[in-house]
Amino acid sequence: MSYSYEATDRKQVIPKWSRRILSRLREILREEPNETRLRGVMSNLLEEFCRKVGVKAFLQEEYTLAEGGRADAVFERLVIEYKRPGVLKKPMDKSTQEAVRQLEGYLEGLARETHRPLRYLAGVLLDGKYVIFIRHSGSQWIEEGPEEVMNKHSVGRLLSWLMGLASGKALTAENLYRDFSLKQPHTRNILQAFFTALGPALAQEGLVQKLFHQWQLFFSEAIDYEEAFGDRKLGALKKWVGEAKIDIRDSEDAKRFFFVLHTYFALLVKLLAWLALSRYLGGKLGPFSFGKLRTANSRTLRIKLREMESGGIFRQYGLLNLLEGDFFTWYLYAWNPHIEQAVRGLIEQLDQYDPTTLSVLPEETRDLFKNLYHRLLPPEIRHNLGEYYTPDWLAQYLLQQVDEEFFTADPQQAESTPKKEFFKKFFKKRFLDPACGSGTFLVLIIARFIELGQTLGISKRKLLKKILHNVVGFDLNPLAVLTARVNYLLAIADLLEYRDDDITIPVDLADSVRTPAMGEELFNQDTLIFPTAVGDFQVPSLLTKPRRFDRLCEIIEECLEVGDSAEEFVAQLESELRLTSKKKWDENAKKLTRTLYETMWDLHQRKLNGLWARLLKNNFAPLTYRGESALDKLGAFAGEIPGKYPPPLDALWVGRHI
């Protein structure tokens, strides 16, 4: 099953159809139509919209419920109830409230008849002048409106809901777990294919071996596999993994299995990010379908996956660092027919999903992958690994302890802070989670920024800029960083079309406690040292200053790409970074810099390149973040350091969480 829109760029298709519907509504409102006339015109327009954008929605008019009542129009999981123009009132009067209760009753009846969770349905109440959006979350109804219909945003939201609720599977953790858990044959196939291919690849000197060792270096900071799966603790893992017919004999096998499991989960996350972006921003790049990718020949499939893994696909969408080449690309270097067949099965299953549900069910998709990963691993195994999770309710409580007013107050009614002051606070408030895991806190903070931005009337373009500048995360778990970046992306998906330029997701792979160490020997004093699986990289401290270091890493990659010599690299570095201080930019600093580049060049020549310069850039982030030394300026938790200035970032330190 495949969902390919004629025009996948939401920035074009929804505004275009919003204008058309508004124009038609103005015409018929002059006729003072009755409910039947309004329903007929709107149903024809919405059906045509669905056909044009490729949404396979079957319209059922005057849908009679078995328990009584008759809904005006049902598009799969969206119920639209029409009223004669002028019936709905703002603020709600008694008759408007009765109409809302009636529609909620229809939704409850439809949920029982179709055996669907109520939270996967939604309703729209429309009289041509006002519209009310209704959905269910937790144990309560959420009613938004009445909003004026003669507003492109109101009609645009109706069309977004229609696209999200009438096509494909909802992108929720529950659906993903059902389709991608260890119980599913395609999951077992891909884990078996990866695990079988990893052994021979590790036995050879090459990139796969180096990627695995670098992954071990990062994870050894948080997980001791000898301790986690020694003696009796190994039994639970052997039993669980045995379901996929994978034999785990000792802690070394356990390490390899988790490298494979992380690779599978990372691939799933990357493909879902690709799918989501193709729906939100795909118009300029042409229609995209996983169906076409699944049926592509072997060479084309591998090329496309390489392009995705290197970040090229995402850079086409204007996202510079969503993927930068990581440890989990190794399967492309161990590629064989079994891996190919298993990957095709994964893509085939993903082809059934439509991520436009993200804008309809925000509670369901919040920190989507944390919930999925949480459920993939049995509790006993997660706890042996020391992996615990921060539930949303606790994260929300902690955020309120950081700044209760910011996270709870309504700026329109705040007594302690006038709206003007709240507006200033909104722009100045910055947050850093130095152990962000999969991004639980980041996603909740972003949701609050979006909520406040709408209340304060801040443009979406400006709102996007502020979120990217004000909400930051670090973590040393590579899988967590990837997941947090994608969760961050999904949280701002509706704002992406308003970006002015390419963007960088402000989540970095870095240890915010153990930053690169200063050299202590005679020839590496005033030098920062970063250990990796391919050796130690030494960088003169002069080059690790804010802004300067990011550009250093970019110049390394650019010079490697065109084949510049070490001398040409140093010359370009001196020119671009204006390195004129003879005191700090001395012969020793130049020698260390040449050695750094020569080491990178050697890796490049041995085909071991791809991520080391980016690893450097990420790992130095706590020292160089966005033009300021983030950790130098952080206060204790969210407070102010006595005798110093207030911190520019509010720190959230609640332990490592995925």
Buried (B, 14 or more C-beta within 10 A) or exposed (E): EBBBBEBBBBBEBBBBBBEBBBEBBEEBBEEEBEBEBBBBBBBEBBBEBBEBBBBEBEBBEEBEBEEEBEBBBBBBBBBBBBBBBEBBBEEBEEEBEEBBEBBBBBBBBBBEEEEBEBBBBBBBBBBBBBBBBBBBEEEEBEBEBBBEBBEBEBBBBBBBBBBBBBBBBBBBBBBBBEBBEBEBEBBBBBBBBBBBBBEEBBEEEBBBBBBBBBBBBBBEEBBBBEEBBBEEBBEBBBEBBEEBEBEBEEBEBBBBBBBBBBBBBBBBBBBBBBBBBBBBBBBEBEBBBBBBBBBBEEEEBBEBBBBBBBBEBBBBBBBBBBBBBBBBBBBBBBBEEBBBEBBBBBBBBBBBBBBBBBBBBBBBBBBBBBBBBBBBBBEBBBBBBEBBBBEBEEBBEBBEEBBEEBBEBEBEEBEEBEEEEBBEBBEEBBBBBBBBBBBBBBBBBBBBBBEBBEBBEBEBEEBBBBBBEBBBBBBBBBBBBBBBBBBBBBBBBBBBBBBEEEBBBBBBBBBBEEBBEEBEEEEBEBBBBBEBBBEEBBBBBBBBBBEBBBBBBBBBBEBBEEEBEBEEBBEBBBEEBEBEEEEEBEEBBBEBBBEBBEBBBEBBEEEBBBBBBBBBBBBBBBBBBBEBBBBEBBBEBBEEEEEEEEBBBBBBBBEBBB
